[in-house]
Amino acid sequence: MADEVVLLDFWPSMFGMRVRIALAEKGIKYQYKEEDLRHKSELLLKMNPVHKQIPLLIHNGKPVCESLIIVQYIDEVWNHKSPLLPSDPYQRAHARFWADFVDRKVYGVGRKLWATKGEEQEAAKKEFLEIYKTLESELGEKPYFGGETFGFVDLSFVTFYSWFYVYENFGKFSMEAEFPQIVAWVKRCMQKESIANTLPDQKKIYEFVLELKKIFGLE
Amino acid sequence: MEEKVKLLGCWTSGYSYRVIWALKLKGVEYDYIEEDLRNKSDMLLQFNPVHKKIPVLVHGGKPIAESLVILEYIEETWPESPLLPKDSYERALARFWIKFGDDKGRTLSVLFFQAPEEKPDENAIKEVVEFLKILEEKALGDKKYFGGNNIGLVDIAYGWLCHWLRALEDMRGVKVLEPSTLPRLHAWVENFEQIPVIQENLPDYTKWLAHLKSRRN
């Protein structure tokens, strides 16, 4: 029986992008459904009643929520190629720790950077620089966070690349100047088809944020 | 030869107990080191430089931090007495509920850390009740435990509810877990606390409550 895979998503979401990359890495055919987050579909509300959020993977009618949980699910079910997590338990723990760090720290501070002004924005910028410094330190001299090959932590973080122009613009700094190793790592990742074909153009994301600020009166 | 296992923990922390319960349920021998969180040891700072928090599990000299990461590590390293389902979909569901609880845990702490003379935050209370309702209806359902007939990682992850909900009533006069409104979850708390490993590894409630009260002042 053929697998039926559906992804409910929202094109600028770095969380959704993680799932799209994972599906591409594994060569999984799926149906993509774009959600309008201000008018959520019946399907989304029915399949994710607790959070009503994207990304939502529906595999043979059964919903899986939360991007990193979806990625782990994909890795376990389609385990025939392109492993996304290492096989060694200690390395897996290390990967989970850093993916959790990205989840808890990177999104929030990035949002504060473009959504706030004045002192709040200054504080967000300081926090942003600290968090990215920690990540750059963790990357070190390795080609990827996962070591020699692209892995779970890389997947959890690389999707923020499409938002870098937004951060640079509102934070008034250069990612390349502040974090040369992270930028080099991103460029390395972008050589992978699954990533280059998934990540939206930075300018498109910037325009999206300008629209968002208008809509929410955050100008 | 089995590599040594060390746990850096704190008797007041629910996160710490999650790890203790998992280790005990799997019969894993370990050395426990009590951390004074107001005076963190060099060992803790060395093993968890990013967050500087407990619990930290050290296995054969290699540290693992973040309680949920530790739980997954324990499950993978000592697969006997499994705490996660074998089926990938069921595992994804278990992970979802674990994350749900952790994300909501922060709301509960708002209620605790208000000043004693302040009236309990009505919105926070509503959110807690809503959260417990979802847990009962969608996560627990008619099962004895979140894990089914036996406890699993989801039960371990929610174990902190037992003491915290009681403390919410004692400290803030807020009673949210009534057998009349949340019968199945109420029963789960009772069942969970009866499990020998849990019973033997819970902080003394009175002592813990006193500590919570002192922390707020």
Interface residues (C-beta under 8 A of the other chain):
Chain A: P49 V50 H59 K62 V64 C65 E66 I69 I70 Q72 Y73 E76 V77 P89 Y90 R92 A93 H94 R96 F97 D100 F101 T134
Chain B: V50 H59 K62 I64 A65 E66 L68 V69 I70 E72 Y73 E76 T77 S88 Y89 R91 A92 R95 F96 K99 F100 I134 K138
